[in-house]
Structure formats: C-alpha cells, structure tokens
Amino acid sequence: MTNSRHVHRRTVLKTLAAGAAAVSLPAFAAAWPEKPIKLVVTFPPGGASDIVARLMSEPLQKKLGQAFVVDNRPGAGGSVGGMVVAQAPADGYTLMLSNSTPISIGPFALDKQPYDPVEGFTHIALIGSAPCVVMANPKAGIKTLADLEALAKKSGRLDFGSGGPASIGHIYGELMKNSLGINMVHVPYRGGAPMTTDLIAGVVPVGIDVLTAYVQYFKGGQLVPLAVTSASRSPLVPDVPSVVEAGYRKLVLDNFFGLTGPAKMPSDIVARLNAACNEVLADAEIKKKMLELGITTSPTTPAAFTAFVKEQVAQLSPTVKAAGVRL
C-alpha cells in the first residue's frame, strides 16, 4: 500500500513537473502571433520608410496570419518612434521599420541619448539598403568627387544642401568633410523637395540625399550625379560610379531598412520573423518594387544584421557628435 502510494505520488509529481516545464518554456511564443502586430515607422506617411513598411506588411501578414498595423511616430530624428519600440514589451507585438536615422544618427543628436541603438533592441532582419548620392548643379563645374574635393580645397569652402539637420545627407556631408579634410558647410532644408529646388536653381552647388528621388533629374540633365555612396554601383543609375570606384573607400555608407524589436525578444519569435522576412524578400515582385525605390534587398540572419548595425553606429555616431548636430 505504501509502495503504491509512493509510486502514485512520484507519477503525480512527474506530471506536474512536466506541466511546469511546459509553462516555463515560452509557451506564448509558440502560439505567437495571436493578435495584430504594430509596426512603428519613425517618419511621416509617404516617405521611403513608410512605403517599405506597407510593402512588407501585406506579405508578412499572409505568412504569419495576423495583420501588421503601420503606426507612424515621427520626431526627434526618429528617436520618438525608437523610444516607443525600445520601451515596449518584448513579446513580438511591437516592431519597428528601422533605418539609419533612428539607429545610427538620431540618438546621438539629442542632449540625452534615449536608448542604446544596439543593446536596446533586437535587430531581427535586414530588409535592404539604399545609397545616398552626391550630386551637383551642372553650372558648378563639378563632375566627379575628385572635382568636388579640389574645388573645396581651392576655394576654402563648399556649401552642400540636405533634407534637414541630422538627415542622412547632412551626416554624410560631415563624414566627407572629416575624411577629406575640406570645409563643407551644411545648408539645411525642410525636406528633400525644397533642397532639390534650390540645387537645380544653383542656390547651393552640391546636394546629398538618398538616391531614389533624384534619378529623374539626372536623366533630364538638371543635376549631375558624382557618385553613389555604396560599395558598388546602383542598378538605378548604372552609369554613376560608386565611391569605391571613385577612390574614396572610406566614404561607403548605405541607408538601411530593417525589422527591429525591443531588446531580449524570444529567440523563436525572432527566428520566425527573420524567416518570414527573408521569404518575402525572395519574391521577384517584391524585389522589383524595392529596386524601384532604389533599395537592394539583403536577406540575412539576425546575428549578421546586428553586426551590420554595430558597424554603422561605430562609423556614424562619432561624426554626429563631432559635428555638434542637435535636434
């Protein structure tokens, strides 16, 4: 009788232990997702990040079985949206369409850094990257990066326009200034459109911005592209050299787009999201639409994406600080 009672007790304890173990595992992760997923975009509707977020949302919804709801949270160089995600529960229901601005630039342009752009997040999947382009007004007499460097050294000053303070174009100009040892003076605008107007009019001789919006002006002859900031040429402008080809290897910089969540997300959710993203990016139609935006898709692992982010933060954060950029 006693032995029978002990056997029964051991059986019950084993059963309870097994149940407890099952509960202690990320059971919620196994069932994930059970509700819509918020995708924070750190810019207003209509911009490149917003377009990429909406382009990815529908196919991700089909693969994961839950809606992806785009939530635009612009402000403070992307840091407003970044804080929303950094402070959210790490349950896979709040994600960010990450890019260079809220990760590698914005946090370092504020008086108090709001989050650690590497350790404060889980970097899930690299979607792709789009180079900037350094361009000039045709009457400026600048046709190459070497021309730009020579003119800046000869005149002692060269103005350049960007879409605004702490924009990727602004920071790239500061990177050029420091790397080449020339005096490039930033002329900030409230967006790429007004900068383009003044660049075409010759108010500023040089402009720097993400490539996508400027292809039409190169084809029309209103602007002269000097180089794209990627390691290789862009399919959008195959006749324009990369900074590497132009002899400026230290000036390689890509504005990236990725999927990022709060720190310490469950590994199985991260793996599912990464796999889903990579499957979407393998679709020929998605690739085509991304390329039309000037984005080269780059499916990779979470570890590789995190390493990419670390490298870019190490490259840009000192530039932002040295330039005294403030938001």
Stockholm file with secondary structure:
# STOCKHOLM 1.0

chainA/1-327         MTNSRHVHRRTVLKTLAAGAAAVSLPAFAAAWPEKPIKLVVTFPPGGASDIVARLMSEPLQKKLGQAFVVDNRPGAGGSVGGMVVAQAPADGYTLMLSNSTPISIGPFALDKQPYDPVEGFTHIALIGSAPCVVMANPKAGIKTLADLEALAKKSGRLDFGSGGPASIGHIYGELMKNSLGINMVHVPYRGGAPMTTDLIAGVVPVGIDVLTAYVQYFKGGQLVPLAVTSASRSPLVPDVPSVVEAGYRKLVLDNFFGLTGPAKMPSDIVARLNAACNEVLADAEIKKKMLELGITTSPTTPAAFTAFVKEQVAQLSPTVKAAGVRL
#=GR chainA/1-327 SS CHHHHHHHHHHHHHHHHHHHHHHHTTHHHHHCCSSCEEEEESSCTTSHHHHHHHHHHHHHHHHHSSCEEEEECCCGGGHHHHHHHHTSCSSSSEEEEEEHIIIIIGGGGSSSCCSCTTTTEEEEEEEEEEEEEEEECGGGTCCSHHHHHHHHHHHSCEEEEESSTTSHHHHHHHHHHHHHTCCEEEEECSSHHHHHHHHHHTSSSEEEEEGGGGHHHHHTTSSEEEEESSSSCCTTSTTSCBTTTTTCGGGCCEEEEEEEEETTCCHHHHHHHHHHHHHHHTSHHHHHHHHHTTCEECCCCHHHHHHHHHHHHHHHHHHHHHHTCCC
#=GC SS_cons         CHHHHHHHHHHHHHHHHHHHHHHHTTHHHHHCCSSCEEEEESSCTTSHHHHHHHHHHHHHHHHHSSCEEEEECCCGGGHHHHHHHHTSCSSSSEEEEEEHIIIIIGGGGSSSCCSCTTTTEEEEEEEEEEEEEEEECGGGTCCSHHHHHHHHHHHSCEEEEESSTTSHHHHHHHHHHHHHTCCEEEEECSSHHHHHHHHHHTSSSEEEEEGGGGHHHHHTTSSEEEEESSSSCCTTSTTSCBTTTTTCGGGCCEEEEEEEEETTCCHHHHHHHHHHHHHHHTSHHHHHHHHHTTCEECCCCHHHHHHHHHHHHHHHHHHHHHHTCCC
//
